[in-house]
Amino acid sequence: MGRRGFLKTLAGLGVSASTASALTQSAVAEAVDNPRREVPRIRAFRHTNHEAVVEEGAKPEREPDVYTIPRSMWARVEAVHDARRRVEKHLGGEYPVWVTDDNNGEKMIVVEQPDDGNLRAAEVRALDNQVPSSVKGVAGRRSRFGRRSRFAQEREIPVDIERPRSNRSTQKDSRSHYSTAASSNSIGDDMHYHNDYASVPAGTGLISIVESNKAGLNLCQGTTGFPVVDNNGSNQMLTAGHLFYNTEKVDGTTVTYEGKIGCIGPRNIEINDEDETIEVNETSFVKDRLEIAGSNKPFDPLDGATMNAYGVEDVVYDFARNSGGTMNWSIWGGVSSDRLSDLQDRGPGKYGTIYQQGSATGRSECSIKYAADNSFKTDLMHGSDVKEGDSGGPIAEVRSEPWYGSKYAYGAGVVAGAEDENLPIHASAVPVLEKELRVTI
């Protein structure tokens, strides 16, 4: 069968165009036993030259890690995400629209209208009138070949409106710790993962030095995300974009923070309390590219930055350990968009665990509760589970299959922020960050 015929066959089976374009006939044949009952999906794009990536700093070459899901699950997941995009389009991208589950575990769509304390009754009524009580979603909609899957299913998906309390007019919360020089002694206190790394792994304590248009030089505590390689083959580190650029209201005035450099841990920074100055002894990273809300959807945050290694030897495809060294959870690549949808639906399965790691709170297991195109929200809450300083930290699917012999990981997201205390945190999705920042895990 030719390539075009193969893609048409996959479309007929209900495989999305983005997934089909990356699949090979041999991979599908190996994974799928009965196409009537199961659908091939891409868990992640996995290194084929992992040893060279880890030991020689080679640019990753990747192939799909293929798995299957039951066709009933495919219909449920694809229909609700099709419905979510319809609602988002209907609202003109003005509100966050998420896929989640109701109390009975059934799929639903949630439209959020954040309330910063100034939400007017007229605004509430206007959105109530715009949002339908339900919307039809189709699994197996027509593909780019004009062919609708013979397994296509249409489902009626309920839609609800939530109005979470927000302390900002936008949902971009810094999830970081900006501090003037005079009070910067608190930066780095009780910081996790800030050992003296010559080469820096994922999840390491990071301090960015930023300038404020109001308060001068400041420090911002965050966390390194994932090691990546850019299109030129340079090894870099991924983190949250707002660690290097953020605006917030301080005493009624909009304050802008901009930064260029980052240090690993507080040991490389000295603070002079007398003249309120900050001295940087050693720069670990220099900011390269920055993307914040690149989709023009402020409520589906794209919040990422890449950093070039400067005062460190290299980046490490593993996770920092609090006592020093790494976890030996080798990072083999990044998950796919379809995988994030499936993780929200049924979790990582028997051999997987989702972890979030941050310099403020350490490492925690979590699950994905809300999903959209650019981002997702976990069950970890801002203020209790995730705190200032965890921004930029990695969220990964860690696999422990007995036939493999050791744990390995795929990057899923980077901690971005939350609307307010005791609300779930947002994470920017790795597939989108890779595309927008033109990097590869």
N, C-alpha and C positions, 0 to 999 in steps of 0.2 A: 504494500500500500504506500502511495506517495505521501509526502508531508501534508499537502493540502487535504487529501482524503482522510488522513489520520485526524487532523484538526476538526474536520466536519463530523467525524465519528464521535470525537470527544464532546463536541457541542451538543450532539444528539443525546449523549448520555447525561448532559447537564453540567459538564465541567466548564468553569468560567474561562473567558478568553485569556485572562492573565495567567491562569494556571496551565491551560492547554499549551500556550506558547512555550512554556518551559519544560514540558514533559516529552519523554521519548517513548517510542513504542515498546522498547524492551523494559523500561521502568514500569509502565502501565501493566504489561503482561505479567511481570513478576509480582506486582502488588494486588491485582484484581483477579479474583476467582470467578465471581458472578456479577457482571455489570448491571443486571437487573436489581440486585440487592445491595450493591455497594458502589461508592463513588470515590475515585482517586482524588487525593488532596496533597498539597505540598506542606509538610510540617515546617521545613526550613530549607534554606540554601546552604549546603554543607561543604566545607573544604574538601577538595580532592587532593590537595597538596599540603595537608595540615602540618606535617613535620617540617617542611620548608618554610611555612609561614611562621611557625613558632621558633625554629632554631636559626633561620637565616634571614628572617624579615621579608620573605618573598610576598609578592602580591597574591592575595587569595584567589584560587581558581575553585569555582563552586558548581555543585550539581544539586538537583532537587532530592530531598529526603522524602520519599513518597509513602503515604499511608492511606488507608481507606476509612470511610465512615459509612454507617448504614444509610440506605436511601431515605429512610424516614427522617433521620437527623438532617441529612442534606436538604430535604424539603422544608423542614422547620427553620433551619438557619438561613437558607437563601431567601425564603419568602419574607421573613421578618426584616432582613437587611434591605431587600428591595422596597418594602413598605417604608422603612426608615428614610431611605433616600427620597421617596415620593413626598413624605411629610416635610423633609428638609427643603426640598425644592419649592413646595407649596408656600412655605414660610419665608422663602427668599434668603435662607441662610442667616436669618436674624436671631435665631435662638438655638441653643444646643439641643440636639435630638439624639437620643440614645436607644440602643437595644438593651433590654434587661429582662428580668423574670418577675412575675407577680408572686404572691405568697404561696401559690400552689405549684410554682415551678413552670408556669406557662409563659410563653413568649409575649412580650408587650413592648410598646414604644413609649418613651417618656420624653416630653418636651419640657425643658426647664426655663422658667422665668425668674432669674435671681432677684431677690428682694434685698436691697441695700438699706432698707428703712425708708426709702423715698418712693416706693412703688405706689402709684396712684390707682384708685378704683377704676378709672377709665381705661388704664393700661391692662388691668386684669380682665375687664369685660371684653376689650378688643381682642385679646389673645383667646379667650374662651370662645368667642364667636368664630375665630379663624380655624381652630383646631377641631378636626372631626373626632367623633367618639371611636371610630375605627377606620381602617383603610385596607384595601386589598393589596397583598403582596404576592408576587409570582416567583416561584422557584423554577428555573429553566426558561427564563425569558429569551426572546430571540437573540441569537449571537450575532457577531459581526458578519457572519456568512448568511444572515437572513434566515437562519434555521432555528426553530423552536424545538427544545428537547421533547422527545416523545414521552418523557417522564415528567413533563411540566405539571406543576400543581399550583393552584391558586388558593390562598388562605386569607381569611378576614382577621386582621391583627388589631387588637384594642390599643387605643392611644389615651394616655393620661397626661395631665399637666402637674408638675411639681414646682414649688416656689421656695427653693432653699434660701435660707438667710445668708446674705453675703455682706462682707465688710468692705467690698469694693464695687464700683459700678461696672467693672469688667471682671472676668473670672480668672485673670492672670494674677495669681498670688505668687510672690517671689519664692516662697518656700526656702528662703535663704536667710542669712543673718547679716544685714548691713549694719555697720557700726562706725561711728566717728572715731578718730584716733584717740580722743579723750576717754572713750569707754571700750576700747578695743581689747582690753585685757581679758574680757570674757570670751573673745574669739579663740577657739581651739581648746577651751576647757572641756575636759571629758571627751575629747574627739576620738572617735574610733579610727583604726586603720591609717595611722599616720607614721608608720615606721620609716626608717631611713632606706627607702627603696632606691637602688641605683637604676633599676628598670621598673616602671610603674604598672601595676595590674588594675583591673576594673575594681570599682568600689573603694578607692583610696581617698582619705581625707584631703580636701583641696581648699585652699584659700586664694580667692582672687582679689587683686588689688584694683580698686575702682576709684574713679574721680567723680565727685558730685558737684553739680552746679550751685549747690547751696552750702555744703559742709566740707568741701575740699576732699582730701585723700581719705578713703575708707577701706575697710576690709569686708569681705563677704565669704562666709563659710559655705562650702558645698561638697560635692563628691564627684570623683571621676566616674564616667559611664563605661563605655566599651572601647577597647582598642580597635582602630579602623585603619584602612589604607585608602588614600585618595587616588584620583585618576592618574596622578604622576608617579604612583608607587611609593609615596612618602608615608611612613608610619605616624599616626596621629592618635589622639584620645578624644572621644566623644563625651560631651557633658551637656548641661542645660544652658541655653542661650542667655537666660536672664541673669546668670552669674556675672555676665560681662556687659549686659545692658538691661536696665529696668527703669521704669518710672513709677513713682508712688506719691501719694499725698502726705505731706508732713506739715502739720499745723496749718492746713489749708493751702499750702503751696505745693505745686508739682515739682518734685525733685527728680532729676535724671542722673542715673549712675552709668558710667561707661568705663570699661576696663580693657586691658590688653594682656596682662600677665597673670599667671597662677603659680602658687607654691604648694608643695606637698607638706602639710602639717605646719604647726606654729613655730617650729624650731628655726625656720628660715626668716622669721620676722622679728624685729625688735621695735618696741614702742617706747618713745621718750615722753613720759607724762608731763614733763615741765613745759616743753614747747609743743606738745601734741603732734609730734611727727612720727612717721613710720619709716623704718629702714628695712629694705629687703636684702638679705644676705645672699640669697641664691634663688634665681628664677628657674622653675621647673618646666613651665610651659608658656608658650606665647600663642595668643588667640589667632586663629586663621579665619575660618568662615563662620558666619552667624546667620541663623534663620529664626525669626520669631513671628508666629502667625502668618507664615508665608502663603497660606491658602486663602487669606482674607476672610477666614472664618474665626472670629475672635473667641468663639466658644468651643472650638474643636482644635485645641492649641497645637501648633507646631513650634516647639521650643527647643532648639538645639544649637550647639556650637562645636566646632572642632578646634583642637589645640595642637600645635606643633611641639614636639619634644625639644627642649632647649638646654636645660641644665641637668637633664637625666639622660641615661644612655639609650633607653628604648621604652616601648610599651610591652606589656605581657598579656598573653591570651589566657588569663586566669583571674581569680578573684582574690583580693587581699584577705589575709587572715589577721585577726586582732593581735596575735602574739608575734607577728612577723611572718614573712614568707607568704605562701599562697595556699589555697584550698585543694589544689589538684583537681579542680573542676574545669578542665580545659574548654575554652570557648571555640566552638567549631563553625560558627556562622550566625545567621539571623533568621528569625521566624518569618513566615509569609503572612500576608494580610488575611488569607483564608484561615490560617492557623489561629490567629487572634480571635476570629469569630467563633471558631470551634472551642477554643479555651473558655470563652465566655459561656458557651452553651453547656459543656459537660466537664470542663477542667482538663488537666493534662493526662488523666488516665492512670493506670496501675503503676507505671514505671516513671512517672514524672512528678515534679514538684515545682511550683513557681516561688521564686525568692525575690525579695527586694532588699538591697543593701545600701546603707547610708552612714555617713560619718557621725551623725547625731544619735541615731538609735540602734545601729548595728544591723544585723541580718534577721529578717522575718519571713515566714511563709505567708503567702497571700493567694487570693483568687481574683479573677477578673469578673466584675459584677456588671459593668456598663461598657458598651463598645460602640465606637463610631468609626469614621474613616481614618482620621489622623491620630486619634488618641483613644485611650480607654481609662476606666476608673477601677481601682481595686477595692477590696473590703478593708484596707488599712485607712485609719482615720487621722486627719491632720490634728495635731495637738496631743494625741495619746500614742498612736503607733508611729507616726511620721512627724518629725519636728524640723525646725529651722536648722539648716545645715545638711539635710538629706537631699537637697536639690541636685539634679544631675546624676544621681546614683542609678545603678543598673537594676532592671527588673528582667529576670531570665527564667526560661524553662530549663530546669536541670533534670537530665535523664539518667536513670540508673537501671539499665537493662542487664540482666544477669549474664547474657551471652556476650556482652561487650567487655566486662571486666572492670570498668572504672566509670565514675561519673563524668558526664560531659554536659555542656550547656549551649543553648542558643539564646542570643539576645532578643528580647521582646519589647522593651521600652525603656525610657529614661524619665525619672521623676521630674514632673513639671510644677505642679502646684495644686491648690484647692481653693474653694470659694471662701471658706471660713473654718473656724474651729469645729471639730467633731463632724466634719463632712469628708467624704472619700477623696483621696488624692487623684489627680490626673497624671497620666504618663503619656508622653509623646511616643508614638509607635515607631519601632525600629525600621520597618519597611519604608515608611515615609521619610524618616530622617536620612536613611541611606540614599534615597532618590534625590531629595532636595539639597543635601549637602555634598552629593556626588562622592560618597565614600562606601566602603565595603567592610563589614565585620569579618 
